[in-house]
Amino acid sequence: MEPRSDSFLVSDSGPRLHSLRWGEPERPPLVLLHGGGANAHWWNHIAPSFADRFHVVALEFRGHGDSDRPDELIPGAFNEDLAALLRDLGDRTPVVVGHSMGAHVALDHATRNPPAALVLLDPSRGSDKRHSRRLRLALSFRQNYSSRAEAIQRYRFLPDAEHASESLRQSIAERSVAQDPDGRWGYKFDSRWFGLPGRTRPDPSLVSAPTLVVRGAESAILSDEGARKLCSELPRGELATVEEAGHHVQIDRPEALIAVLADFLARHDLPDVLTASELA
């Protein structure tokens, strides 16, 4: 199922944000938030499994994908992007799924605006801070190449997704490259964002919605201890661990993640959701 492209303004003066959408707009919204340096196409192989029951919308934060790259870098801007998307969807109460950086944005939003349900996919907790700093440094150093073909061939996930299929890497890579003004080819994200200081972490105890924390069993970003502690701080927190997956669970084990999401949504009686057995 091919997605529809859509765009909207965060405010009267911009920036303009891009999104991919599956399913009928009248259905309950299921919002997907990518991680740092990623884009909406990281969800292309996940979203169709829910599109017959939800209006699935994958947002591209400013500076990512085909969204605008404003000159000014504003701490907390990604939270504004999510709020703008929800206004564009008619302020209907969504299910929100966030990966990595997107999980932190989703958690922060949920402390003030309760979603129907929240899924935090491998947020950073309990990891070696030096490892996290190395990843941010790698993302802040934007590489480019002499041709589109070379940029696609060199495309890698950060951190590595050891269990990802080559066909999925290739598919995402093809949608993640763009030509720079100098004629060379780079990746569709503004590396300057990764030099900004982090925001104060939100208080998980303020999240009233049912919340699923999903950890890749091999993740170096979310430790087992960190995941359990986060769940204990969430009033309605649950933990699911996906085996043979690292930080990028949706890339390493997409079928397993779809089943985990479907089971969580079904157990919380969200409207007309798929069950894990229906997806088998």
Kinemage of the C-alpha trace (Angstrom):
@kinemage 1
@onewidth
@group {chain A} dominant
@subgroup {mainchain}
@vectorlist {calphas} color= white
{ca met a 1} P 0.000 0.000 0.000
{ca glu a 2} L 1.513 3.289 -1.106
{ca pro a 3} L 1.132 6.268 1.262
{ca arg a 4} L -0.264 9.677 0.406
{ca ser a 5} L 2.045 12.667 0.812
{ca asp a 6} L 0.670 15.692 2.648
{ca ser a 7} L 2.069 18.913 4.100
{ca phe a 8} L 0.941 21.625 6.497
{ca leu a 9} L 2.292 24.719 8.224
{ca val a 10} L 3.302 24.733 11.873
{ca ser a 11} L 2.141 28.369 12.034
{ca asp a 12} L 1.284 31.185 9.654
{ca ser a 13} L 4.989 31.807 9.137
{ca gly a 14} L 5.983 28.144 8.791
{ca pro a 15} L 7.891 25.927 8.668
{ca arg a 16} L 6.061 23.547 6.356
{ca leu a 17} L 6.123 19.929 7.497
{ca his a 18} L 5.736 16.810 5.399
{ca ser a 19} L 3.905 13.630 6.367
{ca leu a 20} L 2.932 10.280 4.871
{ca arg a 21} L -0.593 9.004 5.403
{ca trp a 22} L -2.331 5.644 5.045
{ca gly a 23} L -6.002 4.777 5.543
{ca glu a 24} L -9.115 6.908 5.569
{ca pro a 25} L -8.952 10.286 7.361
{ca glu a 26} L -12.245 9.556 9.157
{ca arg a 27} L -10.657 6.717 11.118
{ca pro a 28} L -8.977 7.181 14.535
{ca pro a 29} L -5.469 8.652 14.143
{ca leu a 30} L -2.362 6.568 14.727
{ca val a 31} L 0.671 8.880 14.678
{ca leu a 32} L 4.182 7.556 14.001
{ca leu a 33} L 7.241 9.615 15.031
{ca his a 34} L 10.697 8.792 13.658
{ca gly a 35} L 14.028 9.071 15.425
{ca gly a 36} L 16.889 11.503 14.907
{ca gly a 37} L 18.286 11.549 11.383
{ca ala a 38} L 15.448 9.355 10.124
{ca asn a 39} L 12.253 10.158 8.200
{ca ala a 40} L 8.678 8.995 7.668
{ca his a 41} L 9.725 6.256 5.238
{ca trp a 42} L 11.144 4.253 8.146
{ca trp a 43} L 7.482 3.304 8.771
{ca asn a 44} L 6.525 2.312 5.196
{ca his a 45} L 6.628 -1.400 6.001
{ca ile a 46} L 4.798 -1.023 9.343
{ca ala a 47} L 1.963 1.425 8.650
{ca pro a 48} L -0.071 -0.619 6.105
{ca ser a 49} L -0.754 -3.306 8.722
{ca phe a 50} L -2.906 -0.802 10.635
{ca ala a 51} L -4.339 1.265 7.797
{ca asp a 52} L -7.621 -0.622 7.507
{ca arg a 53} L -8.566 0.389 11.070
{ca phe a 54} L -6.677 3.667 11.609
{ca his a 55} L -5.709 6.832 9.801
{ca val a 56} L -1.964 6.224 10.069
{ca val a 57} L 0.185 9.353 9.828
{ca ala a 58} L 3.995 9.373 9.830
{ca leu a 59} L 5.338 12.851 10.559
{ca glu a 60} L 8.668 14.243 9.409
{ca phe a 61} L 10.024 16.684 11.993
{ca arg a 62} L 11.495 19.956 10.741
{ca gly a 63} L 14.986 19.423 9.398
{ca his a 64} L 14.148 15.835 8.442
{ca gly a 65} L 12.940 14.166 5.263
{ca asp a 66} L 10.967 16.495 3.021
{ca ser a 67} L 9.992 18.933 5.778
{ca asp a 68} L 11.451 22.438 5.752
{ca arg a 69} L 14.891 23.140 7.196
{ca pro a 70} L 14.522 26.491 8.968
{ca asp a 71} L 17.668 28.496 9.637
{ca glu a 72} L 16.798 28.969 13.307
{ca leu a 73} L 17.223 25.988 15.611
{ca ile a 74} L 14.745 26.160 18.504
{ca pro a 75} L 14.994 23.728 21.436
{ca gly a 76} L 11.671 21.958 21.793
{ca ala a 77} L 10.688 22.651 18.175
{ca phe a 78} L 9.885 18.995 17.513
{ca asn a 79} L 7.218 19.166 20.223
{ca glu a 80} L 5.688 22.095 18.355
{ca asp a 81} L 5.739 19.981 15.192
{ca leu a 82} L 3.757 17.192 16.849
{ca ala a 83} L 1.235 19.657 18.274
{ca ala a 84} L 0.822 21.220 14.816
{ca leu a 85} L 0.211 17.815 13.246
{ca leu a 86} L -2.492 17.013 15.773
{ca arg a 87} L -4.184 20.345 15.041
{ca asp a 88} L -4.016 19.478 11.353
{ca leu a 89} L -5.737 16.169 12.148
{ca gly a 90} L -8.561 18.008 13.874
{ca asp a 91} L -7.393 17.635 17.470
{ca arg a 92} L -8.704 14.073 17.618
{ca thr a 93} L -7.186 11.989 20.410
{ca pro a 94} L -4.491 9.841 18.785
{ca val a 95} L -2.520 6.741 19.481
{ca val a 96} L 1.109 7.931 19.369
{ca val a 97} L 4.069 5.684 18.580
{ca gly a 98} L 7.539 7.214 18.827
{ca his a 99} L 10.946 5.715 18.114
{ca ser a 100} L 14.118 6.930 19.848
{ca met a 101} L 14.067 10.759 19.607
{ca gly a 102} L 10.422 10.505 18.545
{ca ala a 103} L 9.688 8.532 21.709
{ca his a 104} L 11.039 11.378 23.845
{ca val a 105} L 8.902 13.888 21.943
{ca ala a 106} L 5.852 11.634 22.367
{ca leu a 107} L 6.480 11.181 26.094
{ca asp a 108} L 6.884 14.906 26.664
{ca his a 109} L 3.649 15.623 24.757
{ca ala a 110} L 1.752 12.922 26.657
{ca thr a 111} L 2.540 14.520 30.037
{ca arg a 112} L 0.392 17.500 28.989
{ca asn a 113} L -1.991 16.054 26.383
{ca pro a 114} L -3.081 12.484 27.142
{ca pro a 115} L -3.229 10.331 23.996
{ca ala a 116} L -5.524 7.336 23.629
{ca ala a 117} L -2.406 5.196 24.046
{ca leu a 118} L 1.345 5.721 23.909
{ca val a 119} L 4.118 3.478 22.585
{ca leu a 120} L 7.744 4.318 23.362
{ca leu a 121} L 10.021 2.393 21.055
{ca asp a 122} L 13.529 2.072 22.502
{ca pro a 123} L 13.943 5.537 24.071
{ca ser a 124} L 17.341 6.286 25.594
{ca arg a 125} L 17.452 5.153 29.219
{ca gly a 126} L 20.265 3.590 31.204
{ca ser a 127} L 22.754 3.531 28.338
{ca asp a 128} L 26.424 4.474 28.422
{ca lys a 129} L 26.394 8.266 28.006
{ca arg a 130} L 29.623 8.101 26.027
{ca his a 131} L 27.910 5.829 23.508
{ca ser a 132} L 25.015 8.276 23.150
{ca arg a 133} L 27.452 11.174 22.670
{ca arg a 134} L 29.293 9.243 19.943
{ca leu a 135} L 26.022 8.667 18.089
{ca arg a 136} L 25.085 12.351 18.289
{ca leu a 137} L 28.545 13.262 17.029
{ca ala a 138} L 28.208 10.834 14.111
{ca leu a 139} L 24.833 12.338 13.174
{ca ser a 140} L 26.168 15.882 13.457
{ca phe a 141} L 28.909 15.100 10.924
{ca arg a 142} L 26.960 15.101 7.667
{ca gln a 143} L 28.618 13.146 4.875
{ca asn a 144} L 27.911 13.538 1.187
{ca tyr a 145} L 28.891 11.693 -1.960
{ca ser a 146} L 29.529 12.278 -5.639
{ca ser a 147} L 26.449 10.401 -6.876
{ca arg a 148} L 23.007 9.280 -5.768
{ca ala a 149} L 24.005 5.654 -6.286
{ca glu a 150} L 27.002 6.004 -3.977
{ca ala a 151} L 24.928 7.743 -1.281
{ca ile a 152} L 22.393 4.896 -1.377
{ca gln a 153} L 25.106 2.260 -1.291
{ca arg a 154} L 26.818 3.927 1.701
{ca tyr a 155} L 23.596 4.478 3.676
{ca arg a 156} L 23.731 2.862 7.119
{ca phe a 157} L 21.529 2.927 10.207
{ca leu a 158} L 22.956 4.580 13.334
{ca pro a 159} L 23.408 2.609 15.490
{ca asp a 160} L 23.704 -0.385 13.189
{ca ala a 161} L 20.661 -2.597 12.600
{ca glu a 162} L 22.408 -5.940 12.460
{ca his a 163} L 19.287 -7.963 11.698
{ca ala a 164} L 17.869 -5.682 8.993
{ca ser a 165} L 17.315 -7.142 5.559
{ca glu a 166} L 19.285 -5.639 2.697
{ca ser a 167} L 16.051 -5.031 0.769
{ca leu a 168} L 14.668 -2.905 3.616
{ca arg a 169} L 17.944 -0.966 3.962
{ca gln a 170} L 17.921 -0.302 0.222
{ca ser a 171} L 14.270 0.794 0.223
{ca ile a 172} L 14.794 3.280 3.053
{ca ala a 173} L 18.075 4.514 1.600
{ca glu a 174} L 16.478 5.292 -1.766
{ca arg a 175} L 13.995 7.576 0.018
{ca ser a 176} L 16.567 9.174 2.300
{ca val a 177} L 18.969 10.837 -0.151
{ca ala a 178} L 18.812 14.242 -1.829
{ca gln a 179} L 21.088 16.406 -3.921
{ca asp a 180} L 22.837 19.251 -2.125
{ca pro a 181} L 23.206 22.754 -3.611
{ca asp a 182} L 26.812 21.947 -4.537
{ca gly a 183} L 25.655 19.022 -6.685
{ca arg a 184} L 26.810 16.282 -4.319
{ca trp a 185} L 24.417 13.835 -2.661
{ca gly a 186} L 23.668 13.600 1.060
{ca tyr a 187} L 20.998 12.397 3.433
{ca lys a 188} L 17.672 14.060 4.204
{ca phe a 189} L 18.325 15.555 7.608
{ca asp a 190} L 19.825 18.746 8.972
{ca ser a 191} L 22.824 17.653 11.039
{ca arg a 192} L 22.849 20.927 13.021
{ca trp a 193} L 20.014 19.670 15.250
{ca phe a 194} L 22.334 17.166 16.901
{ca gly a 195} L 24.529 19.882 18.330
{ca leu a 196} L 21.712 21.311 20.470
{ca pro a 197} L 21.667 20.570 24.213
{ca gly a 198} L 19.039 18.087 25.349
{ca arg a 199} L 15.840 19.174 27.050
{ca thr a 200} L 14.944 18.382 30.642
{ca arg a 201} L 13.348 14.960 30.762
{ca pro a 202} L 9.588 14.991 31.351
{ca asp a 203} L 8.017 13.342 34.391
{ca pro a 204} L 6.618 9.931 33.319
{ca ser a 205} L 4.292 9.899 36.328
{ca leu a 206} L 2.180 12.557 34.565
{ca val a 207} L 1.258 10.210 31.703
{ca ser a 208} L -2.247 8.902 32.301
{ca ala a 209} L -2.591 6.880 29.086
{ca pro a 210} L -1.775 3.183 28.779
{ca thr a 211} L 1.874 3.134 27.734
{ca leu a 212} L 3.921 0.377 26.155
{ca val a 213} L 7.713 0.530 26.324
{ca val a 214} L 9.263 -1.631 23.603
{ca arg a 215} L 12.912 -2.594 23.951
{ca gly a 216} L 15.140 -4.355 21.473
{ca ala a 217} L 16.807 -7.129 23.485
{ca glu a 218} L 20.204 -6.207 21.992
{ca ser a 219} L 19.774 -2.442 22.349
{ca ala a 220} L 22.696 -0.439 23.704
{ca ile a 221} L 20.467 2.663 23.926
{ca leu a 222} L 17.742 1.347 26.258
{ca ser a 223} L 19.087 -1.006 28.901
{ca asp a 224} L 16.893 -3.653 30.490
{ca glu a 225} L 17.234 -1.862 33.838
{ca gly a 226} L 16.404 1.479 32.226
{ca ala a 227} L 13.320 0.047 30.535
{ca arg a 228} L 12.023 -1.494 33.759
{ca lys a 229} L 12.620 1.700 35.700
{ca leu a 230} L 10.783 3.760 33.086
{ca cys a 231} L 7.835 1.361 33.215
{ca ser a 232} L 7.730 1.603 37.000
{ca glu a 233} L 7.508 5.412 36.719
{ca leu a 234} L 4.616 5.272 34.240
{ca pro a 235} L 1.232 4.876 35.993
{ca arg a 236} L 0.047 2.426 33.308
{ca gly a 237} L 3.384 1.274 31.947
{ca glu a 238} L 4.007 -2.096 30.293
{ca leu a 239} L 7.206 -3.562 28.878
{ca ala a 240} L 7.698 -5.694 25.782
{ca thr a 241} L 11.129 -6.958 24.770
{ca val a 242} L 11.716 -8.003 21.160
{ca glu a 243} L 14.398 -10.650 20.720
{ca glu a 244} L 17.020 -10.438 17.966
{ca ala a 245} L 16.537 -6.688 17.715
{ca gly a 246} L 18.716 -3.727 18.572
{ca his a 247} L 17.741 -0.073 18.915
{ca his a 248} L 15.885 0.008 15.577
{ca val a 249} L 13.249 -2.585 16.449
{ca gln a 250} L 11.031 -1.670 13.488
{ca ile a 251} L 13.961 -2.274 11.148
{ca asp a 252} L 15.413 -5.416 12.741
{ca arg a 253} L 12.141 -7.254 13.509
{ca pro a 254} L 9.210 -5.521 11.787
{ca glu a 255} L 6.836 -8.498 11.922
{ca ala a 256} L 7.454 -8.962 15.634
{ca leu a 257} L 6.873 -5.274 16.302
{ca ile a 258} L 3.594 -5.292 14.343
{ca ala a 259} L 2.376 -8.207 16.462
{ca val a 260} L 3.413 -6.466 19.712
{ca leu a 261} L 1.641 -3.239 18.724
{ca ala a 262} L -1.504 -5.057 17.620
{ca asp a 263} L -1.687 -7.025 20.861
{ca phe a 264} L -1.230 -3.889 22.971
{ca leu a 265} L -3.943 -1.974 21.099
{ca ala a 266} L -6.352 -4.899 21.291
{ca arg a 267} L -5.863 -5.402 25.028
{ca his a 268} L -6.743 -1.772 25.665
{ca asp a 269} L -9.925 -1.922 23.597
{ca leu a 270} L -8.945 0.798 21.172
{ca pro a 271} L -11.395 1.190 18.279
{ca asp a 272} L -11.566 -1.695 15.824
{ca val a 273} L -7.928 -2.657 16.176
{ca leu a 274} L -6.198 -5.596 14.605
{ca thr a 275} L -5.242 -8.446 16.873
{ca ala a 276} L -1.981 -10.322 16.718
{ca ser a 277} L -3.819 -13.420 15.442
{ca glu a 278} L -5.322 -11.453 12.544
{ca leu a 279} L -1.829 -10.395 11.502
{ca ala a 280} L -0.367 -13.902 11.667
